[in-house]
């Protein structure tokens, strides 16, 4: 636990306690040393004004003053960024469910989220509309196909479908053993073992057509093998790494890139002149190039040379398109 989590936990224990709570129990509840506990108690009492009182019997227990306990609440927001995002994203997703089959079943969950947010505001209404969770680049999909795909993943059945590849606009028929359904950058992808091609592939669900479940058990691959193939390189269509890309960002862009998470195995360092060098394992260059090129002149791929040439070609084609328009 960090300090804020311990303070929140300490507050909850003391607020709900009918009798003084022994120091040893508080140490066990918070998972901390006696010295850390006393620092947290001092912070809660002196900085936040908690009505903490010691056990009058001299046995070392702590509790809130009975008269003040009911009305004392911690000030400010005590959710961390991930917790707040999870609650608000879930709340907005429940709003988007409309009047579907889950609406009535999920209503208590939405109410519970609103209660949790209200508790953060000391019992007042929490203004959900003041915080936004925005989607970006959400693509249209066939909901019937999505249900079939999701059902096959959960039921562990093989799946047959037509796939219209976005890169080539070619239609192929696939027979796969679905492994995982992945939500990435606001879109859904199917990670599956392709029986015809004898390998793992990722499919954009919005490009799947005429999906049907095959009454045959799906081939299950070990999680370690899936992670090695699907999460070891950059981007959603990763595959086993073919190499490492080295990108150097200008000193201006470095202020953003140095704080960004691109990949679990990324390596980054500031250069003496203030620029920032980022190294990332990659397999399929397409997504990596798109993300690098959005930085324009503030990013330069330095290695490998083949990736650098691909970036140069894309930039030259872009310049050519602008020259033709004039």
N, C-alpha and C positions, 0 to 999 in steps of 0.2 A: 504493500500500500504506500502511496505517497502521502504527503502531509495533509492534503485536502481530504483524501479518502479516509484517513485516520480520524481527522477532526469530525467529519460527518458521521462516522461509525460511533465515535465517542459520544457525540450529541444524541444519537438515537438510543444508545444504551442508557444514558443518564436520564433522558426524557421519559423512557418507558419503565424505569426502575421504581418500584414501590418502596424499596428499602435500600440503604446504602450499598453500593457495589464495591466489593473488595478490590484492592489494587491489583492483586494477582490475577483476578478474573479479567480486569480491564487489559492487563498486559497480554493475556491469552487471546482476548477478543480482537485486539489490534495487531497482534503478532509483533510486538516491539519490546524494547528494553524498558526498565524502570525510568532511566534518565530521559528517554524519548517520550515516554508517557507523561512525565512531569512537565516537559516542554510543551506538549500538546495541551495539557490541562491549563497551563499558564496562558497559552495563546487563546484558547476557548474562553477563559474567564476574563483576561485583561484586555485583549484586543476586540473580542466579539461580544463581551458583556454578559456571558452566560452566568446564571445564578447558581454557581457551584458552591456547595457547602460540604464540610467534612463531617464524618460520623461523630456525633456528640459523645458516644461511648468510648471514643479513643481507640477503636479497632482499625482505623485507617481507611474506612470505606468512604465513597463519594456519592453524592446524589444532587439533584436540583432542588432548590428551595420549593417546598410544596405550593406556596402562594404564587411564585413566579413561573413555575415550570410550564403551566398551561399556556401562558401567553408568549413565552420566549420562543423565537424561531431564528434560525441562522439567516443572516442578511445575504443578499446577493444570489448569484447563480452558482450552484455547486455541482452541476453536471459538467463532465469534461466534454471536449469537442466531439469525440466519437459517440458518447452517450446521447448528446443533444441531437446529433445527426441521425442516429438510429431511431430515436423517438419521433422526430419531426418527419423523417422520410416515411416511417411506418404510418404516421397519422395522415400524410398526404396520399399515400397509396390506398389507405382505407377510404378516403374521400373519393378516389378515382374508381373504386370498385362499384360505385353507383348502386343500382337496385338489383345487382346480380344475385346468384344463389348464395353468396357468402355474406351479403349485406347484413341480414338480421343476426347471423351467428357472430359476426365480427363487431357488431355495435358495442357490446360490453368491453371489448378490447380497446376500441377508440375512446370510450368513456374512461377507462382505466388510465390510458395515456394522458388524457386531459387532467385527470386527478393528480398524476405524478408531476405534471408540469405546474399545476396549481400549488402543490406542496413546495415546489421550488420558489414560488412567489409569495410564500407566507400565507397561503390560503386564498389569495386573490386570483382572479381569472388571469391565466397566462396568455398574453397576446400572440397567439400562434402566427397571425398574419404579419408580425414584425420580423419573422425569420423565414427565409425562403430556401427551398431545396429545388434547384432547377435541373431539368434534364437537358442533355445536349446531343444533337444528332440522332434522335430516336427515329428508327426506321419503321415504316408500316409493315405489318406481318399478317399472315393468314391465321386467324385465331383457331380455326379447325385444325390446321396443320400443327400449330403449337401444342394443342391439347393431345394430339396423337403422339407427337414426339415426347412430350413430358410424360405421358402415360407409359410409353415404352421404356423410358429411363427408369421410372419408379417400379414398374412391373417386371423389369429385367427380361424383356422380350426383344427379339431381333426386329429390325425396322427396314422397310423398303420405301424408297422415295425417288422422285426425280429432282435433280439439283441443277439449278440454273446459275452457273458460276458468274459472279459479277465481273471478274477480271477478263474472261474470254467471251462471255455471253453465250456459252455453249451449254446445252442440256445433256446431262448424263444420268443414267439410272444407277442407284447405289443400293447395296444390301449391306447393312452394318449391324454391329452389336453396340448399342449406345452405352457410353461409360458415364458421362457427366453432362449436366445441363449447366452452362455458365452464363452469368449475367455480367457483361463487361462493357464499360462505357455506354451504359443505358440501352444495350441491345443484348439479345440472347444468342448463344452459340451452343452447338452440340458437339461434344468431344466423343468420337466413336472409333471403333475398329472397323475399317473398311475391308470386307471379306474379299472383294474382287481385286483390290490393290494390295492386300496383305500388309496393312499398316495402319497406324493411327492417323486420323485426320480430324480437323475441326471444320464444322459447317455453320454458316450463318443461317439461323432458323428462318429468317424472312425470305431466304432464297429456296427453301424446301417446298416442293409441290407434290400433290397426290401421295401424301404419306399414308402408309398402312402398316399395322402391326402384324408381324409374322409369328405364327404360333410355334415358336421354337425358342428355347432358352438362349439368352444372350451370352456371349463369351465374356467372362469377367477377367480383366487384367489387374494385376497388383497395383495398389496405390503408388508404390515407389516407381513403377515403370511409367505410370501416367504422369507423375510429377516430373520425372526425368525428361520425358518427351515434350510435355505440354507447358511446363513452367520453367524450363531451364534457359530459354532464350527470350529475347525481347518480343513483346506483343502477343496478341491472341493466337495467331497462326505461327507458333514458335518453332516446334520441332527441335531436334538435337542441335546444339550450337555449331555453326560452321566457322566461327571466328569471333574476334572482338572488334568492335567499332570504337574508334577514338574520335571524339568531337571536342573542339575547342570553342568556347563561347567568349564573346567580348566581355570586357570588364563591366559594362552596363548590364548585359544579360546575365552575368555571373551572379548578380544579386538575387535573381529569381531561380536559376538552375541549381545553385548550390543547395537550396532548400527543397528541391523536388525529388520525389521518389520515382525513378524510371524503371528500376529492376532490382530484385532482391540481392543480386550479386554485383551491382554496379560499383565502380571505383571512381572516386572524384578527388581532385586536389586543385588548390589555387596555384597559379603560376606566378613567378616573381613580378610580372607586369600587371597583375590584377585580373588577368583572364582566368577562366576555369576550364579544366580538362576533365571530361567525363568519358569513362570507358564502360562499354556494355556488351555482353555476349548476345549474338544475334544469329538467326538462321534465315528467315525470310526478310529481305531488306525493305519491303514495300512500306510497312507501317512505320518502321524506324525512320525512313527517309521523309515520310509525311510529317512526322513530329519534329524532325530536325529542321526541315525547310520552312516551317512556320516561324522560325526565328529569323528568317531572311539573312541579311548581311551580318547579323550578330552571331552566326554559327558557321563553323567550317569543319567538315569531316577531314581528318588528317590521315587516318588509316582505317581499313586497308585501301590500297590504291583502287581496287575494283569498285568498292563502295563510293569512293571519292569520284570516280568517273561517272557512276550512275547519277550522283547528285549534280555533277556538272552538266550532264546531258539534259536532265529535267529542267535545270535553270536556263539552259540555252533554248530549249523548246518554249519555255515561258516567255523569254525575251522575244523570240521569233513571233509568237502569237501577238504580242503588243506591237511589234514593228509592222505586222501585216495590217493591223487595225488602223494604222495611221497612214 
